[in-house]
Every structure is written in C-alpha cells, then in structure tokens.
C-alpha cells in the first residue's frame, strides 16, 4: 500500500520555527515529525510514499536525501508554484497514486499510535471510496456521524455553524484524525480544481455517497503549536 504524506503547509501556528523551516521537520524529542511518520507507516509494512512539499520544500528533499529516504521508495509532489491545500494537493499527486489500489493519506504534523491494520481492514470491508479516522477528542470542528458511522455533517463547535446531509437526529460528533484510507475512485468524484480542502469535497459528497468514520481511542497529537510539541514529547519518546 502507498501512503501520501501532506507536508506542504506553511505551519503558521509553529512560528518562529516555520519562518525558516517546514513544519514537517519540527522536532519531537529530537526526531523530525516526517521521520517519525515515515517510520510509523513502515512499521505497518508501508514503504512506498508520496510526499507533497511547498514551504521550504527543498529542506525536506535534502533531509530525505541525507537519510537515504529511510530505505523507502519516495516520490516528491512539488507544489512550488502554489500551495494547493489538501484537496488540490491530492489531485496534484494523482499521477503517483491512481493505480487502482487503496492508499493512505496522512498529515505530516499528526503523531499517533493508531493501529493501521484495523483501520485499513475496516475501510476494505466497507468498500467505500473513503474512510476517515476519527476520535472523541477536543477540537473546534467536529464531523457528525449517524449510528452506522456514516458521515452526515460538520459542526463548528465555537460558532454553532453546521453543514448537514440530512436532519440532525442526534448525530455523534467526532474529531477528524488527519488520516484517511481512500480508493483511487476518489479522483473521479472530486469536482473542484486548483486550491481547495479535501474536507469540502467530503462534505459535498456525503449527501450522495457513503463515507464511513473509523472511531479509535489511540493517542493522537496535532503538533501544530509549540505547546503541542511539549504534549507530544510526553507520549512519543
């Protein structure tokens, strides 16, 4: 199985580090996030990667070269002309991923010990084009699921704004974990072009398609701010 790691973002919440470096190279206990996630994915037998880059992308390329790609096959999807966000980044990387096989997508700034074997098995049993890892944790934005764990909405916890596929019958609010398992069929379903969030497409598609959530209780830290690095260092040694 291939994995796409989103490493292109500017990481503005991690300033001043990201004034001179990509957030994917931020250190947690002395080890860059990108290295941690490559090795995490390798621990489940994944050794074929696509990494998208933009902000200080040359530093990521150099880092990988210096470490012999950690023994992996790595393709670089270089968005040097424009930062395309998650949806645009996925479409831009299509040439590396559209081969009929399911693949994983992961944000470089997520650290987790989620067992991917169970996640992938769940995705393949449901036979959806996309499955989203989710958990019951604090987040300003939540995805809403029906009792069958099918995506039915989105909620901004702070403002109360909602997007719903149908009337909210007590949907379960869960936070997205930044990890998806998808089938290349997704490339034929996405309507947007250029720069856009993949979540916007999921929310459009939820009225027509089944998109399952996979609820887990694994440790997960969004390493987006300096205080989250300190939190991550307590868990990920």
C-alpha positions as CSV (number, residue, x, y, z in Angstrom):
1,X,0.0,0.0,0.0
2,X,1.2,3.5,-0.8
3,X,0.9,6.5,1.6
4,X,0.6,10.2,0.8
5,X,2.0,12.4,3.5
6,X,0.9,16.1,3.4
7,X,4.0,18.1,4.2
8,X,3.4,21.2,2.1
9,X,1.7,23.5,4.7
10,X,3.2,26.8,6.0
11,X,2.7,25.8,9.6
12,X,2.0,29.4,10.7
13,X,1.0,28.2,14.2
14,X,4.5,26.8,14.7
15,X,6.3,30.2,14.2
16,X,9.0,31.1,14.7
17,X,10.3,27.7,13.7
18,X,8.4,27.8,10.4
19,X,9.9,31.2,9.5
20,X,12.9,29.2,8.4
21,X,11.9,25.5,8.2
22,X,9.0,23.3,7.0
23,X,6.7,22.2,9.9
24,X,7.3,18.6,8.8
25,X,10.9,18.9,10.2
26,X,9.8,20.2,13.6
27,X,11.4,18.1,16.3
28,X,9.7,16.0,18.9
29,X,12.3,14.6,21.3
30,X,14.9,15.4,18.7
31,X,13.3,13.5,15.9
32,X,11.6,15.3,13.0
33,X,7.8,14.7,12.5
34,X,8.4,13.5,9.0
35,X,10.9,10.9,10.1
36,X,8.6,9.7,12.8
37,X,5.7,9.3,10.4
38,X,7.7,7.5,7.8
39,X,8.9,5.0,10.4
40,X,5.4,4.7,11.8
41,X,4.0,3.8,8.4
42,X,6.9,1.5,7.8
43,X,6.0,-0.4,11.0
44,X,2.8,-1.5,9.2
45,X,4.7,-2.6,6.1
46,X,4.2,0.6,4.1
47,X,7.4,1.5,2.2
48,X,6.1,3.4,-0.8
49,X,5.5,7.1,-0.2
50,X,4.4,10.3,-1.9
51,X,5.3,13.4,0.0
52,X,3.9,16.8,-1.1
53,X,6.1,19.9,-0.5
54,X,5.8,23.6,-0.8
55,X,7.0,25.7,2.2
56,X,10.8,25.2,2.3
57,X,10.3,22.1,0.3
58,X,13.9,21.9,-0.7
59,X,14.8,21.3,3.0
60,X,12.5,18.2,3.0
61,X,14.1,16.9,-0.2
62,X,17.6,17.4,1.3
63,X,16.6,15.8,4.6
64,X,15.3,12.7,2.8
65,X,18.4,12.5,0.5
66,X,20.7,12.8,3.6
67,X,18.9,9.8,5.2
68,X,18.7,7.7,2.0
69,X,14.9,8.0,2.1
70,X,14.9,5.8,5.2
71,X,15.1,2.8,2.9
72,X,11.8,3.7,1.3
73,X,10.6,4.5,-2.2
74,X,9.6,8.2,-2.1
75,X,8.1,10.4,-4.8
76,X,8.0,14.1,-4.3
77,X,4.9,16.0,-5.4
78,X,6.4,19.6,-5.6
79,X,3.7,22.3,-5.4
80,X,6.3,25.0,-5.9
81,X,4.0,27.3,-7.9
82,X,1.1,27.4,-5.4
83,X,0.2,25.8,-2.1
84,X,-2.8,23.7,-3.1
85,X,-4.2,22.6,0.3
86,X,-5.2,19.1,1.0
87,X,-7.7,18.6,-1.9
88,X,-5.6,20.3,-4.5
89,X,-2.5,18.6,-3.2
90,X,-4.2,15.2,-3.6
91,X,-5.2,15.9,-7.2
92,X,-1.8,17.3,-8.0
93,X,-0.3,14.0,-6.7
94,X,-2.7,11.9,-8.7
95,X,0.0,10.7,-11.2
96,X,1.7,8.9,-8.3
97,X,-1.4,7.3,-6.8
98,X,-4.0,6.5,-9.4
99,X,-3.2,2.8,-9.9
100,X,-6.4,1.0,-8.7
101,X,-5.1,0.3,-5.2
102,X,-6.3,1.8,-1.9
103,X,-3.8,4.2,-0.3
104,X,-3.4,6.1,2.9
105,X,-3.3,9.8,3.4
106,X,-1.7,11.3,6.5
107,X,-0.9,14.8,7.7
108,X,2.8,15.2,8.5
109,X,2.0,17.1,11.7
110,X,-0.1,14.3,13.2
111,X,1.5,11.9,15.7
112,X,-0.4,8.8,16.6
113,X,-0.1,5.1,17.6
114,X,-3.3,4.2,15.8
115,X,-3.2,0.5,14.6
116,X,-3.4,1.0,10.8
117,X,-4.1,-2.7,10.2
118,X,-7.5,-2.5,11.8
119,X,-8.2,0.8,10.1
120,X,-7.4,-0.5,6.6
121,X,-9.4,-3.7,7.2
122,X,-12.4,-1.6,8.2
123,X,-12.1,0.5,5.1
124,X,-11.8,-2.5,2.8
125,X,-14.8,-4.3,4.4
126,X,-17.0,-1.2,4.0
127,X,-15.9,-0.9,0.3
128,X,-16.3,2.9,0.4
129,X,-14.1,5.2,-1.6
130,X,-13.0,7.0,1.6
131,X,-12.8,6.2,5.3
132,X,-11.8,8.8,7.9
133,X,-10.1,8.1,11.2
134,X,-11.9,9.9,13.9
135,X,-11.9,10.1,17.7
136,X,-13.7,11.7,20.7
137,X,-11.2,14.4,21.5
138,X,-11.3,18.2,22.0
139,X,-11.5,20.0,18.7
140,X,-13.1,23.3,17.5
141,X,-14.5,21.4,14.5
142,X,-16.3,18.1,14.5
143,X,-17.6,15.7,11.9
144,X,-21.1,14.3,12.6
145,X,-21.9,10.6,12.1
146,X,-25.1,8.5,12.2
147,X,-25.3,5.3,14.2
148,X,-23.8,3.4,11.3
149,X,-20.8,5.7,11.4
150,X,-21.6,7.2,8.0
151,X,-20.7,10.9,7.6
152,X,-23.7,13.2,7.8
153,X,-22.4,16.6,8.8
154,X,-19.9,19.0,10.1
155,X,-20.0,21.3,13.1
156,X,-18.1,24.4,14.2
157,X,-18.2,23.9,18.0
158,X,-17.3,27.6,18.7
159,X,-19.9,29.3,16.4
160,X,-22.5,26.5,16.1
161,X,-22.4,26.6,12.3
162,X,-23.4,23.3,10.8
163,X,-23.4,21.6,7.4
164,X,-25.8,18.6,7.3
165,X,-26.6,15.9,4.7
166,X,-30.0,15.4,6.5
167,X,-31.8,16.5,9.6
168,X,-29.6,16.0,12.7
169,X,-31.1,13.0,14.5
170,X,-28.6,13.2,17.4
171,X,-25.5,12.6,15.2
172,X,-22.3,11.7,17.0
173,X,-19.7,14.5,16.9
174,X,-16.1,13.2,16.5
175,X,-12.8,14.9,15.6
176,X,-11.0,14.1,12.4
177,X,-7.6,12.5,13.0
178,X,-5.9,13.7,9.8
179,X,-5.7,10.1,8.4
180,X,-7.8,8.8,5.5
181,X,-7.9,5.5,3.7
182,X,-9.1,6.0,0.1
183,X,-9.6,4.3,-3.2
184,X,-8.4,6.0,-6.4
185,X,-12.1,6.1,-7.3
186,X,-11.9,9.4,-5.3
187,X,-10.2,11.1,-8.3
188,X,-13.3,10.7,-10.4
189,X,-15.6,12.1,-7.7
190,X,-13.8,15.3,-6.8
191,X,-15.3,18.3,-8.7
192,X,-13.1,21.1,-7.5
193,X,-9.8,22.2,-9.2
194,X,-6.9,24.3,-8.1
195,X,-6.5,25.1,-4.4
196,X,-9.1,23.5,-2.0
197,X,-9.6,21.4,1.1
198,X,-10.4,17.8,0.7
199,X,-12.9,18.1,3.6
200,X,-15.0,20.5,1.5
201,X,-15.3,17.7,-1.1
202,X,-16.2,15.1,1.6
203,X,-19.0,17.4,2.8
204,X,-20.3,17.9,-0.7
205,X,-20.2,14.1,-1.4
206,X,-21.8,13.0,1.9
207,X,-25.3,13.7,0.5
208,X,-24.7,11.3,-2.4
209,X,-22.1,8.8,-1.2
210,X,-21.2,6.7,1.9
211,X,-18.2,8.0,3.7
212,X,-17.5,6.0,6.9
213,X,-15.8,7.2,10.0
214,X,-13.5,4.7,11.9
215,X,-13.6,5.6,15.6
216,X,-10.5,4.9,17.5
217,X,-9.1,5.7,21.0
218,X,-5.4,5.8,20.1
219,X,-3.1,8.5,21.3
220,X,-3.1,11.4,18.7
221,X,-1.5,14.8,18.9
222,X,-1.9,17.5,16.3
223,X,1.6,19.0,16.5
224,X,0.5,22.4,15.2
225,X,1.6,24.7,18.1
226,X,4.7,24.9,20.3
227,X,2.7,23.7,23.4
228,X,1.5,20.7,21.4
229,X,5.2,19.7,20.9
230,X,5.6,19.6,24.7
231,X,2.5,17.5,24.9
232,X,3.7,15.1,22.2
233,X,7.1,14.7,23.9
234,X,5.3,13.2,26.9
235,X,3.8,10.4,24.8
236,X,6.1,9.9,21.8
237,X,9.6,9.2,23.1
